[in-house]
């Protein structure tokens, strides 16, 4: 089966500057991949890449172009695992191949993964801002069951308290993006528990996780940047209760499903996350979301535009996570 490969770099404008502990941005660059078979059936995938690993649409394009010949000769998702390393390039290609398989066979990606598409509740992310602005933003999204509050090491409790005032009924995830020390975790976690925080995501830098040894946090800890694949799970064992699986990190849904299975077998709870992006970027992650307790797939809500046939978000609830006209 020969394939025709097309790559498109594009930039999605954001509704407002997205500010986290690592920095700020006004738009989301992505790479869209299309693979078309001899009968004209086309599969699509989109990836943001892993920005803290230096990935860009240009670097992902170069990575794919280096193996274009092998791809166009015909390749399946499993052979792709050996052709490209984990990262955004493989994610976009893997997603396109899942989509193409569905269009060729008439069997949805959900069914191929052995999963039933059920409604998904996703968190609504609130980036770093002044505490009073945190309260106003949380009030705007108070109908969402789950809010994700981005913080840094500078008075994070003020932001979390303000968010709680704005959204008294919402569950809260707090994400410092590696900006805290293990000592800060120990000092702040009891107050976070009192404020109703249900998950603390990757609070400490990768490499500092040993500082959590022996600590029984009153708020479950979730590993994010620490975990790219199955081989990283030992680093989280005994330190984190959950792992955040992002398809940009794993290099696609195929590898992500294997990671989810291994993490479950080792006793971890699961979260599925994203690097932002359009509904096309979220679509493969909606499959994985069927296995997860937490879903952070609000990328399209942060953008000023979305692809056609995108997901309909109703205060964080996606009633139909399978959109056949979009993907899969």
C-alpha positions as CSV (number, residue, x, y, z in Angstrom):
1,X,0.0,0.0,0.0
2,X,1.7,3.2,-1.2
3,X,0.8,6.5,0.5
4,X,1.0,10.1,-0.4
5,X,2.3,12.3,2.4
6,X,1.6,16.0,2.9
7,X,2.8,18.3,5.7
8,X,1.3,21.7,6.7
9,X,2.7,24.0,9.3
10,X,0.1,26.4,10.8
11,X,-0.4,28.7,13.8
12,X,-3.6,28.8,15.8
13,X,-4.2,32.2,17.5
14,X,-5.1,32.0,21.2
15,X,-7.9,33.8,22.9
16,X,-5.5,35.3,25.5
17,X,-1.8,35.0,26.3
18,X,-1.2,31.5,27.8
19,X,1.0,31.9,30.8
20,X,2.6,29.1,32.8
21,X,5.7,28.8,35.0
22,X,7.9,28.2,31.9
23,X,6.8,31.3,30.0
24,X,4.0,32.8,27.9
25,X,2.8,32.6,24.3
26,X,0.1,34.2,22.2
27,X,-0.4,31.4,19.6
28,X,-0.1,27.7,19.2
29,X,2.1,26.4,16.3
30,X,1.2,22.9,15.0
31,X,2.1,20.5,12.3
32,X,-0.7,18.8,10.4
33,X,0.0,15.5,8.6
34,X,-2.1,13.9,5.8
35,X,-1.6,10.5,4.4
36,X,-3.6,9.5,1.3
37,X,-3.9,6.0,-0.1
38,X,-4.2,5.1,-3.8
39,X,-8.0,5.2,-3.6
40,X,-7.9,8.8,-2.4
41,X,-8.8,8.1,1.3
42,X,-7.1,10.5,3.6
43,X,-6.1,10.3,7.2
44,X,-5.1,13.4,9.2
45,X,-3.2,14.1,12.4
46,X,-2.1,17.2,14.2
47,X,0.7,17.7,16.8
48,X,2.0,20.6,18.8
49,X,5.2,18.8,19.7
50,X,7.0,19.0,23.1
51,X,8.1,22.6,23.4
52,X,10.3,22.1,26.5
53,X,12.2,19.5,24.4
54,X,12.7,22.1,21.7
55,X,10.2,20.7,19.2
56,X,8.6,23.0,16.7
57,X,6.6,22.4,13.5
58,X,9.8,23.0,11.6
59,X,11.7,20.4,13.5
60,X,8.9,17.9,13.3
61,X,8.6,18.5,9.6
62,X,12.3,17.9,9.1
63,X,12.1,14.6,11.2
64,X,9.3,13.3,8.9
65,X,10.9,14.5,5.7
66,X,14.0,12.4,6.6
67,X,11.9,9.2,6.4
68,X,9.4,10.4,3.7
69,X,10.5,7.6,1.3
70,X,9.8,4.9,3.9
71,X,6.4,6.3,4.8
72,X,5.3,6.7,1.2
73,X,6.3,3.1,0.4
74,X,3.5,2.2,2.9
75,X,3.8,1.9,6.7
76,X,1.6,0.9,9.5
77,X,1.3,2.3,13.0
78,X,3.4,-0.6,14.6
79,X,6.3,-0.2,12.1
80,X,6.2,3.5,12.8
81,X,7.2,2.9,16.4
82,X,10.6,1.7,15.2
83,X,10.9,4.3,12.4
84,X,10.6,7.4,14.5
85,X,11.3,8.2,18.2
86,X,8.7,9.4,20.6
87,X,7.6,13.0,20.1
88,X,5.3,15.2,18.0
89,X,6.4,14.0,14.6
90,X,5.5,10.4,15.4
91,X,2.2,11.6,17.1
92,X,1.0,13.4,14.0
93,X,1.8,10.5,11.7
94,X,0.4,7.9,14.1
95,X,-2.9,9.9,14.3
96,X,-3.1,10.1,10.5
97,X,-2.6,6.4,10.2
98,X,-5.3,5.6,12.8
99,X,-7.6,7.9,10.8
100,X,-6.7,6.3,7.5
101,X,-7.3,2.8,8.9
102,X,-10.8,3.8,10.1
103,X,-11.7,5.2,6.7
104,X,-10.3,2.2,4.9
105,X,-12.0,-0.4,7.1
106,X,-15.2,1.4,8.3
107,X,-14.2,0.5,11.8
108,X,-13.8,3.5,14.2
109,X,-10.6,4.2,16.1
110,X,-12.5,3.6,19.3
111,X,-13.6,0.2,18.2
112,X,-10.1,-0.7,17.0
113,X,-8.8,0.2,20.5
114,X,-11.6,-2.0,22.0
115,X,-13.2,1.1,23.7
116,X,-16.7,2.5,23.6
117,X,-17.0,6.3,23.1
118,X,-18.6,7.7,26.2
119,X,-19.0,11.4,27.4
120,X,-15.8,13.0,28.6
121,X,-15.4,15.7,31.2
122,X,-12.4,17.8,30.6
123,X,-10.7,20.5,32.8
124,X,-10.7,24.2,31.9
125,X,-7.2,25.6,32.2
126,X,-6.7,29.1,33.8
127,X,-3.2,30.4,33.1
128,X,-1.1,32.4,35.5
129,X,-2.4,36.0,36.3
130,X,-2.9,38.3,39.2
131,X,-4.8,36.7,42.1
132,X,-7.9,39.0,41.6
133,X,-7.9,38.0,37.9
134,X,-7.7,34.3,38.9
135,X,-11.0,34.9,40.9
136,X,-12.7,36.6,37.9
137,X,-11.6,33.8,35.5
138,X,-12.7,31.1,37.9
139,X,-16.1,32.8,38.3
140,X,-16.4,32.9,34.5
141,X,-15.9,29.1,34.4
142,X,-17.6,28.2,37.7
143,X,-20.0,25.9,35.9
144,X,-17.1,23.6,34.9
145,X,-16.8,20.6,37.2
146,X,-13.0,20.7,36.9
147,X,-10.7,23.6,36.7
148,X,-6.9,23.5,36.2
149,X,-5.0,26.3,37.8
150,X,-1.5,27.1,36.5
151,X,0.8,28.6,39.2
152,X,4.5,29.2,39.8
153,X,6.5,29.5,43.0
154,X,5.5,33.1,43.7
155,X,2.6,33.0,46.2
156,X,0.7,30.1,44.6
157,X,-1.7,29.9,47.5
158,X,-3.1,33.4,46.6
159,X,-4.0,32.2,43.1
160,X,-5.5,29.0,44.4
161,X,-7.6,30.7,47.1
162,X,-8.8,33.3,44.6
163,X,-9.8,30.5,42.2
164,X,-11.7,28.7,44.9
165,X,-13.6,31.9,45.8
166,X,-14.5,32.3,42.1
167,X,-15.6,28.7,41.6
168,X,-16.7,27.3,45.0
169,X,-18.1,24.1,43.6
170,X,-15.5,23.1,41.0
171,X,-12.8,20.5,41.7
172,X,-9.3,22.0,41.2
173,X,-6.2,20.7,39.7
174,X,-3.1,22.7,40.5
175,X,-0.2,22.6,38.0
176,X,3.1,24.4,38.9
177,X,4.9,23.0,35.9
178,X,8.0,21.9,37.8
179,X,8.4,25.3,39.6
180,X,8.2,24.1,43.2
181,X,10.8,22.4,45.5
182,X,9.9,19.2,47.4
183,X,9.9,21.3,50.5
184,X,7.2,23.6,49.0
185,X,5.1,20.5,48.2
186,X,5.3,19.4,51.8
187,X,4.5,22.9,53.2
188,X,1.6,23.7,50.8
189,X,-0.1,20.3,50.3
190,X,-2.1,20.4,53.5
191,X,-3.5,23.9,52.6
192,X,-4.3,22.6,49.1
193,X,-6.2,19.7,50.5
194,X,-8.2,22.1,52.7
195,X,-9.0,24.2,49.5
196,X,-10.4,21.1,47.8
197,X,-7.5,20.5,45.3
198,X,-8.0,17.0,43.9
199,X,-4.7,16.7,42.0
200,X,-1.2,18.4,42.1
201,X,0.5,18.0,38.8
202,X,4.3,17.7,38.4
203,X,5.1,20.2,41.1
204,X,8.9,19.5,41.2
205,X,11.5,19.6,38.5
206,X,12.4,16.4,36.7
207,X,15.4,15.1,38.5
208,X,14.2,16.3,41.9
209,X,11.6,13.6,42.4
210,X,13.7,11.8,45.0
211,X,12.9,14.6,47.3
212,X,9.4,13.2,47.5
213,X,10.6,9.8,48.8
214,X,8.7,8.7,51.9
215,X,6.2,11.6,51.6
216,X,2.5,10.7,51.8
217,X,0.8,13.7,50.3
218,X,-2.8,14.7,51.3
219,X,-3.3,15.7,47.7
220,X,-2.6,13.0,45.0
221,X,0.5,13.9,43.0
222,X,0.5,13.4,39.2
223,X,3.7,13.0,37.2
224,X,3.7,14.8,33.8
225,X,7.1,15.9,32.4
226,X,8.7,13.0,34.2
227,X,6.9,10.4,32.1
228,X,7.4,10.0,28.4
229,X,7.1,6.2,28.1
230,X,6.9,2.9,29.9
231,X,10.5,3.0,30.8
232,X,10.0,6.1,32.9
233,X,7.4,4.6,35.2
234,X,9.9,3.4,37.8
235,X,10.8,7.1,38.4
236,X,7.2,7.8,39.5
237,X,6.6,4.7,41.6
238,X,6.2,5.4,45.3
239,X,6.2,9.2,44.6
240,X,3.2,9.9,42.3
241,X,-0.3,8.4,42.4
242,X,-1.1,9.4,38.8
243,X,0.7,9.8,35.5
244,X,-0.3,12.4,32.8
245,X,-0.1,10.8,29.4
246,X,0.2,13.2,26.5
247,X,0.3,11.9,23.0
248,X,2.9,14.5,21.9
249,X,5.2,12.9,24.5
250,X,4.5,9.3,23.9
251,X,4.6,9.7,20.1
252,X,1.0,8.9,19.4
253,X,-2.0,6.9,20.5
254,X,-0.5,3.5,19.8
255,X,2.3,4.0,22.3
256,X,0.0,5.9,24.7
257,X,-2.4,3.0,25.0
258,X,0.5,0.7,25.8
259,X,1.8,3.2,28.4
260,X,-1.7,3.4,29.9
261,X,-1.9,-0.4,30.2
262,X,1.5,-0.6,31.9
263,X,0.8,2.3,34.3
264,X,-2.5,0.7,35.3
265,X,-0.7,-2.6,35.9
266,X,1.8,-0.8,38.2
267,X,-1.0,0.8,40.2
268,X,-1.1,4.3,38.8
269,X,-4.2,6.3,38.1
270,X,-4.4,8.0,34.7
271,X,-4.7,11.5,33.3
272,X,-4.7,12.4,29.7
273,X,-3.4,15.8,28.8
274,X,-2.5,17.9,25.8
275,X,0.0,20.5,24.6
276,X,-3.0,22.6,23.3
277,X,-4.0,22.4,19.7
278,X,-7.2,22.1,17.8
279,X,-9.9,19.4,17.9
280,X,-7.9,17.4,15.4
281,X,-5.1,17.2,18.0
282,X,-7.6,16.3,20.8
283,X,-9.4,13.5,18.8
284,X,-6.9,10.6,19.3
285,X,-6.6,11.6,23.0
286,X,-10.4,11.2,23.3
287,X,-9.9,7.5,22.7
288,X,-7.4,7.4,25.6
289,X,-9.7,9.5,27.8
290,X,-12.0,6.5,28.0
291,X,-9.4,4.9,30.3
292,X,-8.6,8.0,32.5
293,X,-9.9,9.5,35.7
294,X,-8.8,13.0,34.6
295,X,-8.9,14.6,31.1
296,X,-7.2,17.9,30.3
297,X,-8.2,18.3,26.6
298,X,-9.3,21.9,26.4
299,X,-6.9,23.0,23.7
300,X,-9.7,24.2,21.4
301,X,-11.2,26.3,24.2
302,X,-8.0,28.3,24.5
303,X,-7.9,29.1,20.8
304,X,-9.7,31.8,18.9
305,X,-10.3,29.3,16.0
306,X,-10.8,25.6,15.6
307,X,-10.9,23.1,12.7
308,X,-14.2,22.2,11.0
309,X,-16.3,19.5,12.7
310,X,-14.6,20.1,16.0
311,X,-15.8,19.1,19.5
312,X,-18.7,20.7,21.2
313,X,-17.8,21.6,24.8
314,X,-20.6,22.2,27.2
315,X,-19.1,23.6,30.4
316,X,-16.3,21.0,30.1
317,X,-18.5,18.1,29.0
318,X,-18.0,16.5,25.6
319,X,-21.1,14.4,25.0
320,X,-19.8,13.0,21.7
321,X,-16.1,12.3,21.9
322,X,-16.2,10.5,18.5
323,X,-16.7,12.9,15.6
324,X,-16.5,10.8,12.4
325,X,-16.2,13.8,10.1
326,X,-13.2,15.1,12.1
327,X,-11.2,11.9,12.7
328,X,-11.2,8.2,13.3
